[in-house]
Amino acid sequence: MSDASDVLQGTLDLLVLKALSLAALHGWGISQRIQQLSRDALQIGQGSLYPALYRLERKGLIKGDWGTSENKREAKYYHLTPAGKRALAAESEEWRRYSSAVDLVLSATG
């Protein structure tokens, strides 16, 4: 299992945007969603997740609103802004191009 220290900053941002495209979530929920979607291959700790959330919020890609969590505690729920939806689409395409290029190099036989 990889933790966020193994995940590049831009990749973590992309993973957070993707998780929030599925539903508004609080921080712990975002980390759990990423872990679930990666079939437990990625585990994002609070020390990496919250700086990413603050960074994305400063960029206007996500917005947080306070609410009550399922265990009756105050929690900040994040959701994508329209700019965040556009960024997710663009960054997803860029990631696919990049990973395809890396795959071509790794598949080379001589």
Secondary structure as the mmCIF struct_conf table of DSSP 4:
data_model
#
loop_
_struct_conf.conf_type_id
_struct_conf.id
_struct_conf.beg_label_comp_id
_struct_conf.beg_label_asym_id
_struct_conf.beg_label_seq_id
_struct_conf.end_label_comp_id
_struct_conf.end_label_asym_id
_struct_conf.end_label_seq_id
STRN STRN1 SER A 2 ASP A 3
HELX_RH_3T_P HELX_RH_3T_P1 ALA A 4 ASP A 6
BEND BEND1 VAL A 7 VAL A 7
HELX_RH_AL_P HELX_RH_AL_P1 GLN A 9 LEU A 22
STRN STRN2 LEU A 25 LEU A 25
HELX_RH_AL_P HELX_RH_AL_P2 GLY A 27 LEU A 37
TURN_TY1_P TURN_TY1_P1 SER A 38 ASP A 40
BEND BEND2 ALA A 41 ALA A 41
STRN STRN3 LEU A 42 GLN A 43
HELX_RH_AL_P HELX_RH_AL_P3 GLN A 46 ARG A 58
TURN_TY1_P TURN_TY1_P2 LYS A 59 GLY A 60
BEND BEND3 LEU A 61 LEU A 61
STRN STRN4 ILE A 62 THR A 68
TURN_TY1_P TURN_TY1_P3 GLU A 70 ASN A 71
BEND BEND4 LYS A 72 LYS A 72
STRN STRN5 GLU A 74 LEU A 80
HELX_RH_AL_P HELX_RH_AL_P4 PRO A 82 SER A 107
#
